[in-house]
Amino acid sequence: PATAEPASPMAGLQLSAPPAAPSEADTQLAAALDAGLSSWPSNPAEAEQPAARPSVDLAAAAELCGELSRLSDSTALPGLLARAAGLLGAKGLTVWLADPSGAVLYPTAAHGYSPQTLARIGSLRRDDANAASLAFRTSSVQTVKGDGNQPGAIVVPLVATGGCVGVMAAEVEGRREQDEAVAAVARIFAAQLAALIPVAPPAAQASNA
């Protein structure tokens, strides 16, 4: 008698539905694998794109922060502010410090403005209706939106262990006040400057643009 063949493990299994046609993504993946591409993404729609170039040179910003942390001579501060302004794309940068009462802000160091300009600006009162005064009394970052004709501004509080002691104001163009990277680096610079308040000179220093 003929010997019965053993039943296949797959015997009796039926597909519930015919297999679906391969999707376009699967077809592309199969073609890529056939071509020997080993780096095909899991989702062809997520093919790697060139990384966006940062709007701020982070390596240069880190180097500047290191120099600020080692600053021991206040006469070098204007030059460092000039570099900070360049990294932020600011046409002018001013450090405002509060008097002992905390009621008035004075321009203590700056880049991009002449001493005559700073003297004309004078002081700001804590309760004035401007971005610098608001940033000081709220200890929060303030921005002034610019447009094609007027520059914008980023104003960052200088917060030390005892509270807010002043602000750093950067006047920027090209809508850079809306750039998150620029705002973040401005906050880092402000944090470094806040630690230097004892070094800052009592009278306004400025370097012309």
Sequence and secondary structure as in RCSB ss.txt:
>XXXX:A:sequence
PATAEPASPMAGLQLSAPPAAPSEADTQLAAALDAGLSSWPSNPAEAEQPAARPSVDLAAAAELCGELSRLSDST
ALPGLLARAAGLLGAKGLTVWLADPSGAVLYPTAAHGYSPQTLARIGSLRRDDANAASLAFRTSSVQTVKGDGNQ
PGAIVVPLVATGGCVGVMAAEVEGRREQDEAVAAVARIFAAQLAALIPVAPPAAQASNA
>XXXX:A:secstr
        TTTT   SS      HHHHHHHHHHHTT S   SSGGG        SS HHHHHHHHHHHHT   GG
GHHHHHHHHHHHHTEEEEEEEEE TTSSEEEEEEEESS HHHHHHH  EETTSSSHHHHHHHHTS EEE   SSS
 EEEEEEEEETTEEEEEEEEEE TTGGG HHHHHHHHHHHHHHHTTTTTS SS EEE  
